[in-house]
Amino acid sequence: MLIKKSESGRSMIEMLGVLAIMGVLTIGAIQLVSYAMATQKKGTVETEIVQIYQGVRNIFSAAEDYSALDNGVFGAMGISQKNPYGGTYSVSADVSNPRQFTVHINGLPKSDCEYFKLKRWTESVEYINSNGQRGGAVATPADCSDRAGNNTVSITYF
């Protein structure tokens, strides 16, 4: 009998090296998917806010003001009040100026609250934030610090 001294298998170290490389690639892929999902959520909210704004303007085009505006307008527009973050959208007339209305995005995490607060919303009333930056919205709480993800951004339109 002949005994063969060379083996054709892989060593444990080689297998661990391959697994480590696969792990690094998987982590990178997960981060890319997570970033893509976050970007898609922001884009969806931006599109839906424009639809809400245009819908309210169309429904109230013959009215002098928005004092009769309430969340029933969502049914008339055929738009869901649920946003991609698991929160809701709501609308209200501006009490101090009924010729303006406000769209609220409820249930935002801190980073996205800050993003939407500083975004320049077309046709919105612009605000100067406490840090001197201009933005098209205000946040509640003002620093988007609700850790439970219950931050609200309010955009006022005229």
C-alpha beads as a LAMMPS data file, in Angstrom:
LAMMPS data file: protein, C-alpha beads

158 atoms
157 bonds

1 atom types
1 bond types

-500.0 500.0 xlo xhi
-500.0 500.0 ylo yhi
-500.0 500.0 zlo zhi

Masses

1 110.0

Atoms # bond

1 1 1 0.000 0.000 0.000
2 1 1 1.134 3.415 -0.842
3 1 1 0.584 6.200 1.638
4 1 1 0.046 9.579 0.114
5 1 1 1.661 12.373 2.093
6 1 1 0.051 15.399 0.425
7 1 1 -3.499 16.233 1.344
8 1 1 -5.870 18.077 -0.938
9 1 1 -8.169 19.652 1.695
10 1 1 -8.196 23.158 3.106
11 1 1 -6.725 24.054 6.427
12 1 1 -8.767 25.524 9.253
13 1 1 -6.869 28.817 8.968
14 1 1 -7.779 29.149 5.299
15 1 1 -11.440 28.511 6.093
16 1 1 -11.402 31.104 8.889
17 1 1 -9.837 33.615 6.507
18 1 1 -12.585 33.036 3.939
19 1 1 -15.266 33.369 6.624
20 1 1 -13.745 36.622 7.889
21 1 1 -13.725 38.092 4.364
22 1 1 -17.336 37.016 3.852
23 1 1 -18.303 38.628 7.161
24 1 1 -16.734 41.948 6.205
25 1 1 -18.491 41.903 2.826
26 1 1 -21.814 41.074 4.493
27 1 1 -21.494 43.949 6.956
28 1 1 -20.759 46.321 4.079
29 1 1 -23.784 45.067 2.156
30 1 1 -26.042 45.488 5.193
31 1 1 -24.858 49.077 5.633
32 1 1 -25.540 49.841 1.963
33 1 1 -29.043 48.370 2.172
34 1 1 -29.717 50.306 5.379
35 1 1 -28.574 53.571 3.750
36 1 1 -30.703 52.885 0.667
37 1 1 -33.776 52.220 2.821
38 1 1 -33.256 55.438 4.816
39 1 1 -32.848 57.446 1.605
40 1 1 -35.993 55.863 0.179
41 1 1 -37.993 56.794 3.302
42 1 1 -36.894 60.424 3.049
43 1 1 -37.786 60.525 -0.640
44 1 1 -41.209 59.034 0.039
45 1 1 -41.936 61.622 2.746
46 1 1 -40.820 64.473 0.487
47 1 1 -43.095 63.247 -2.317
48 1 1 -46.054 62.731 0.015
49 1 1 -45.669 66.202 1.564
50 1 1 -45.800 67.742 -1.922
51 1 1 -48.954 65.701 -2.662
52 1 1 -50.555 66.818 0.621
53 1 1 -49.639 70.458 -0.055
54 1 1 -51.024 70.361 -3.595
55 1 1 -54.155 68.482 -2.497
56 1 1 -54.979 70.982 0.252
57 1 1 -54.379 73.900 -2.116
58 1 1 -56.669 72.317 -4.741
59 1 1 -59.464 71.515 -2.275
60 1 1 -59.367 75.004 -0.733
61 1 1 -58.711 76.906 -3.979
62 1 1 -62.091 78.687 -3.794
63 1 1 -61.894 79.396 -0.054
64 1 1 -60.645 82.618 1.489
65 1 1 -58.721 80.751 4.162
66 1 1 -57.957 77.311 5.595
67 1 1 -59.977 77.649 8.825
68 1 1 -62.154 74.627 7.871
69 1 1 -59.095 72.407 7.298
70 1 1 -58.896 69.207 9.328
71 1 1 -57.512 65.688 8.898
72 1 1 -60.655 64.656 6.984
73 1 1 -58.955 66.166 3.960
74 1 1 -56.789 63.020 3.648
75 1 1 -59.852 60.969 2.693
76 1 1 -60.871 63.577 0.116
77 1 1 -57.378 63.486 -1.396
78 1 1 -57.099 59.694 -1.265
79 1 1 -53.808 59.926 0.651
80 1 1 -52.965 57.818 3.698
81 1 1 -52.097 59.596 6.927
82 1 1 -49.474 56.939 7.748
83 1 1 -45.886 57.893 6.958
84 1 1 -42.945 55.527 6.239
85 1 1 -41.569 55.968 9.779
86 1 1 -44.648 54.399 11.364
87 1 1 -45.973 57.798 12.421
88 1 1 -48.650 59.917 10.806
89 1 1 -49.187 63.050 8.791
90 1 1 -51.666 65.641 10.008
91 1 1 -52.781 69.058 8.807
92 1 1 -54.180 72.108 10.554
93 1 1 -55.029 75.701 9.839
94 1 1 -52.617 78.208 11.316
95 1 1 -54.540 79.724 14.249
96 1 1 -52.665 83.033 14.088
97 1 1 -53.129 83.328 10.307
98 1 1 -55.957 81.234 8.783
99 1 1 -54.582 82.023 5.316
100 1 1 -51.788 79.584 6.148
101 1 1 -51.875 75.875 6.933
102 1 1 -49.420 73.492 8.512
103 1 1 -48.496 69.927 7.588
104 1 1 -47.075 67.846 10.455
105 1 1 -44.817 64.791 10.092
106 1 1 -45.138 62.819 13.343
107 1 1 -43.021 59.940 14.668
108 1 1 -39.591 60.843 13.319
109 1 1 -36.221 59.636 14.636
110 1 1 -33.713 62.367 15.565
111 1 1 -31.552 62.289 12.421
112 1 1 -34.501 62.454 10.043
113 1 1 -36.221 65.102 12.174
114 1 1 -33.121 67.280 11.800
115 1 1 -33.013 66.606 8.054
116 1 1 -36.651 67.586 7.467
117 1 1 -36.409 70.595 9.803
118 1 1 -33.543 72.091 7.810
119 1 1 -34.911 71.214 4.377
120 1 1 -36.134 74.138 2.306
121 1 1 -39.691 73.160 1.484
122 1 1 -40.963 74.805 -1.706
123 1 1 -43.736 77.335 -1.039
124 1 1 -43.309 77.058 2.741
125 1 1 -42.814 79.862 5.229
126 1 1 -39.092 79.999 5.970
127 1 1 -37.797 80.032 9.533
128 1 1 -34.467 81.008 11.015
129 1 1 -33.515 78.323 13.520
130 1 1 -31.775 78.947 16.827
131 1 1 -28.396 78.124 15.276
132 1 1 -28.921 80.744 12.569
133 1 1 -29.634 78.269 9.771
134 1 1 -32.633 78.783 7.529
135 1 1 -35.124 75.975 7.266
136 1 1 -38.630 75.458 6.012
137 1 1 -39.996 73.831 9.138
138 1 1 -39.972 73.745 12.915
139 1 1 -39.539 70.677 15.095
140 1 1 -41.095 69.531 18.347
141 1 1 -39.032 69.263 20.463
142 1 1 -36.973 72.031 18.831
143 1 1 -33.720 70.028 18.954
144 1 1 -35.343 66.758 17.742
145 1 1 -34.197 65.109 20.966
146 1 1 -37.077 62.692 21.671
147 1 1 -35.194 59.396 21.964
148 1 1 -38.351 57.331 21.491
149 1 1 -38.611 58.574 17.896
150 1 1 -41.644 60.761 18.516
151 1 1 -40.259 63.955 17.033
152 1 1 -42.590 66.088 14.908
153 1 1 -41.688 68.434 12.065
154 1 1 -44.255 71.085 11.111
155 1 1 -44.161 72.832 7.729
156 1 1 -46.267 75.961 7.316
157 1 1 -47.529 76.926 3.869
158 1 1 -49.176 80.110 2.640

Bonds

1 1 1 2
2 1 2 3
3 1 3 4
4 1 4 5
5 1 5 6
6 1 6 7
7 1 7 8
8 1 8 9
9 1 9 10
10 1 10 11
11 1 11 12
12 1 12 13
13 1 13 14
14 1 14 15
15 1 15 16
16 1 16 17
17 1 17 18
18 1 18 19
19 1 19 20
20 1 20 21
21 1 21 22
22 1 22 23
23 1 23 24
24 1 24 25
25 1 25 26
26 1 26 27
27 1 27 28
28 1 28 29
29 1 29 30
30 1 30 31
31 1 31 32
32 1 32 33
33 1 33 34
34 1 34 35
35 1 35 36
36 1 36 37
37 1 37 38
38 1 38 39
39 1 39 40
40 1 40 41
41 1 41 42
42 1 42 43
43 1 43 44
44 1 44 45
45 1 45 46
46 1 46 47
47 1 47 48
48 1 48 49
49 1 49 50
50 1 50 51
51 1 51 52
52 1 52 53
53 1 53 54
54 1 54 55
55 1 55 56
56 1 56 57
57 1 57 58
58 1 58 59
59 1 59 60
60 1 60 61
61 1 61 62
62 1 62 63
63 1 63 64
64 1 64 65
65 1 65 66
66 1 66 67
67 1 67 68
68 1 68 69
69 1 69 70
70 1 70 71
71 1 71 72
72 1 72 73
73 1 73 74
74 1 74 75
75 1 75 76
76 1 76 77
77 1 77 78
78 1 78 79
79 1 79 80
80 1 80 81
81 1 81 82
82 1 82 83
83 1 83 84
84 1 84 85
85 1 85 86
86 1 86 87
87 1 87 88
88 1 88 89
89 1 89 90
90 1 90 91
91 1 91 92
92 1 92 93
93 1 93 94
94 1 94 95
95 1 95 96
96 1 96 97
97 1 97 98
98 1 98 99
99 1 99 100
100 1 100 101
101 1 101 102
102 1 102 103
103 1 103 104
104 1 104 105
105 1 105 106
106 1 106 107
107 1 107 108
108 1 108 109
109 1 109 110
110 1 110 111
111 1 111 112
112 1 112 113
113 1 113 114
114 1 114 115
115 1 115 116
116 1 116 117
117 1 117 118
118 1 118 119
119 1 119 120
120 1 120 121
121 1 121 122
122 1 122 123
123 1 123 124
124 1 124 125
125 1 125 126
126 1 126 127
127 1 127 128
128 1 128 129
129 1 129 130
130 1 130 131
131 1 131 132
132 1 132 133
133 1 133 134
134 1 134 135
135 1 135 136
136 1 136 137
137 1 137 138
138 1 138 139
139 1 139 140
140 1 140 141
141 1 141 142
142 1 142 143
143 1 143 144
144 1 144 145
145 1 145 146
146 1 146 147
147 1 147 148
148 1 148 149
149 1 149 150
150 1 150 151
151 1 151 152
152 1 152 153
153 1 153 154
154 1 154 155
155 1 155 156
156 1 156 157
157 1 157 158
